[in-house]
Amino acid sequence: MMLSNILVFRFLLASCGCLLTGLLVWGLMALCRRRFPVFSLQRAGWLLSQLAVVLSFALILLPHSERLRLAPPIELPESLLAQEAAPHKSGELAAAASTEAESKVAVKEHSWLSLLAHAWLLAYLLGLAYTVGRLWQARRVLHGLAAAGTQLHQGFPASQYPSGLTVTEVDAPISPMLFGLLRPHLLLPGHLRDFEPEQQQMIIEHELMHLRRRDLHWMSLGLLLQTLLWFNPFMRLLRNELAWAQELGCDRDVLHRRPQSARRAYAAALVAQLRLQHRQVKAALAFGGVSASTVAARIGWIREPGSKHGRLARAMAIVGLVAVSGGSLVLQPALAWRAVAPSPATSPATTAPFSCTEMVDAVSGQRLVHDGHCDERVTPASTFNIVVSLMGYDSAILRDEHTPRLPFKAGYTDWNPDWRVATDPSSWIHNSTVWYAQQVTTQLGVPQFQRYIKNFNYGNQDVSGDVGKNNGLTMSWIASSLKISPVEQVAFLRSMVNRQLPVSAHAYEMTSRLTSLGTLSNGWQVHGKTGTASPVLANGKDDLKHSYGWFVGWASKGGRTVVFSRLVLEASQQGSSAGPRAKEAFLRGLPAQLDTL
């Protein structure tokens, strides 16, 4: 599976997620503004709201963010992301050809989603380029106006201008404008000289107040965030509110402690400026510009400044943003990749010896090893105890590593002498004690047992058991109806390792403890479970001459986890089981193999 394809699908999901977050954030901010009108003056709240939307977008793109999600994952076939590996044995050509055909069908059925994801990435990049181009054009317009003017407007004492600020008077019907993050530049229209001295002083003081408050930095950050998510209409709305809050904040600071007559003069200056302003310059990169849609509201604030409940409004907005951001992340679905397993008609049971090694990066889903006959479904045998452990701890039937400890009773399954003793969870996993697992599934009951298997998307999900025996609750995973392929084993273990299954954190933790096998010589920590079972012949009897040997699990080191599945079908050997043999052989070569991946 290609990492680039995974990122494309994740980018599509993140884009959709940030639209939802933007809607929720905008609704929250609008509510705060309505409840506390003074919130309109608080630039921090509006900038934080933009950051919240961008953060939700970025977190979905992170490789480990799936572990934070509570919503069920969106499952996609692996065939969308990579082609199946070529068969390594001549005896597998027919099965491999059938699997390839089904993979092609899956790709065709889901090609629209792949096309959509790639088309959206292209559209995003084109839109980003267009947005940046428009900003560059706006910058050229502002610098063109500055180049056409004359230095230093004389209507305001030069000593009052901060050092490093370039002041230019332009013969153009514009409003006073401040722009330039690194080299601030103030444009003043020539008609400003016709205003009363006090009005000139307050209008220019408004622009200088932007400079003192570092509004250019706030504006630039808000504009950057809006540009990154140019497709999200709520980012534009939030950025406009940020600019509005900065304008109102400067009005408030300029008029602070001034008499009512000064407020009236300032309001009259805004109206006069609107009448004289024949050219509306796009002010995305600059502060300035008086429009008919805003001048009435600004005059309203000038007359009724109001500043009560400012801290309360800010606190409520921050708490709300944290809740919305966290909720939108955990409730958004993640992507999960599942293999397209062949149907029974295309993978008949066989007693011809074969083997499979399947290894996948747990986070990205990248296939690292795909060697052998990996798509045929067979009985999971005792590897199913991983599933039983998750179900048992999630339902509180199992409590810790040694509780409950159950006594052996006559009539229990006792094929192995080691099973004829009292057993707790630790010894159950170590000895693969069948009767202990059966006690857990019996307490679950059929409906809950079936529900877990369906939610886990485990193999063929058939827990009916042997035909006519009504033993699915206790025998379906032992050479019976429930079957799973090595590819599907890896898919299930990935979901477990990434904590995407609907079980409790305690269930994950205890299952990890029970399956721990220690640390390899190269520092990788290994978890795993074996399984042994006989194939079933066409006549329904066990093939005692051959044996399936499973070893499945995962290895972790330094934040990386590799999920693996090893399956062999080999001739039975007296005195040893196929599962432990598969485990021993696999672990011998695992350190060197992990070092090369």
Salt bridges, closest charged atoms under 4 A:
GLU66 OE2 - ARG10 NH2 2.33
GLU75 OE1 - ARG338 NE 3.60
GLU78 OE1 - ARG367 NH2 3.19
GLU84 OE1 - ARG367 NH1 3.41
GLU92 OE1 - HIS373 ND1 3.99
GLU100 OE2 - LYS104 NZ 3.82
GLU169 OE2 - HIS153 NE2 3.75
GLU169 OE1 - ARG193 NH2 2.58
GLU205 OE2 - ARG212 NH1 2.63
ASP215 OD1 - ARG43 NH1 2.40
ASP215 OD2 - HIS210 ND1 2.81
ASP215 OD2 - ARG213 NE 3.16
GLU241 OE2 - ARG33 NH1 2.74
GLU247 OE1 - HIS206 NE2 2.74
GLU247 OE2 - HIS210 NE2 3.51
ASP251 OD1 - HIS206 ND1 2.88
ASP251 OD2 - ARG298 NE 2.88
ASP253 OD2 - ARG213 NH1 3.38
ASP253 OD1 - ARG252 NE 3.25
GLU358 OE2 - ARG367 NE 2.88
GLU358 OE1 - HIS370 ND1 2.53
ASP361 OD2 - ARG560 NE 3.07
ASP371 OD1 - HIS88 ND1 3.71
GLU376 OE1 - HIS373 NE2 2.74
GLU401 OE1 - ARG513 NH1 3.60
ASP414 OD2 - ARG420 NE 3.67
ASP424 OD2 - HIS402 ND1 2.90
ASP424 OD2 - ARG405 NH1 3.96
GLU488 OE2 - ARG377 NH2 2.68
GLU509 OE2 - ARG513 NE 3.29
ASP543 OD2 - HIS546 ND1 2.77
GLU570 OE2 - ARG581 NH2 2.39
GLU584 OE2 - ARG588 NH1 3.60
